[in-house]
């Protein structure tokens, strides 16, 4: 389920460059952070334990406190994906809020990214 919100509120937010909580939860690539287990883990012990099981064996001594994210619009030192080619291209290189604002949208790289999972495909469709 994706967040639905007042279009005028988003337009006003984007125009003023103020990022409220709803806006912050929609990633640059279209992912909904409000549905992301890593974002939800700090406030949901069941999800955090599920992530520990998923990552067990990939990391040494994985703990529930290892999972947290400030979103790609938050504090980047606390963002799950500190290095993201999409954020680098869209925000830092092109100075845009979302990928769909780019004159090259959707670029081949974004299309290839979307093919990697159903979640990514949905994110691209959201944009």
Secondary structure in CASP SS format (residue, H / E / C, confidence):
PFRMAT SS
TARGET T0000
AUTHOR 0000-0000-0000
METHOD secondary structure of the structure
MODEL  1
X C 1.00
X C 1.00
X C 1.00
X C 1.00
X C 1.00
X C 1.00
X H 1.00
X H 1.00
X H 1.00
X H 1.00
X H 1.00
X H 1.00
X H 1.00
X H 1.00
X H 1.00
X H 1.00
X C 1.00
X C 1.00
X C 1.00
X C 1.00
X H 1.00
X H 1.00
X H 1.00
X H 1.00
X C 1.00
X E 1.00
X C 1.00
X C 1.00
X C 1.00
X C 1.00
X C 1.00
X E 1.00
X H 1.00
X H 1.00
X H 1.00
X C 1.00
X H 1.00
X H 1.00
X H 1.00
X H 1.00
X H 1.00
X H 1.00
X H 1.00
X C 1.00
X H 1.00
X H 1.00
X H 1.00
X H 1.00
X H 1.00
X H 1.00
X H 1.00
X H 1.00
X H 1.00
X H 1.00
X H 1.00
X E 1.00
X C 1.00
X C 1.00
X E 1.00
X C 1.00
X C 1.00
X C 1.00
X C 1.00
X H 1.00
X H 1.00
X H 1.00
X C 1.00
X C 1.00
X C 1.00
X C 1.00
X C 1.00
X C 1.00
X C 1.00
X C 1.00
X C 1.00
X H 1.00
X H 1.00
X H 1.00
X C 1.00
X C 1.00
X C 1.00
X C 1.00
X C 1.00
X C 1.00
X H 1.00
X H 1.00
X H 1.00
X H 1.00
X H 1.00
X H 1.00
X H 1.00
X H 1.00
X H 1.00
X C 1.00
X C 1.00
X C 1.00
X C 1.00
X C 1.00
X H 1.00
X H 1.00
X H 1.00
X C 1.00
X C 1.00
X C 1.00
X C 1.00
X C 1.00
X C 1.00
X H 1.00
X H 1.00
X H 1.00
X H 1.00
X H 1.00
X H 1.00
X H 1.00
X C 1.00
X C 1.00
X C 1.00
X H 1.00
X H 1.00
X H 1.00
X H 1.00
X H 1.00
X H 1.00
X H 1.00
X H 1.00
X H 1.00
X C 1.00
END
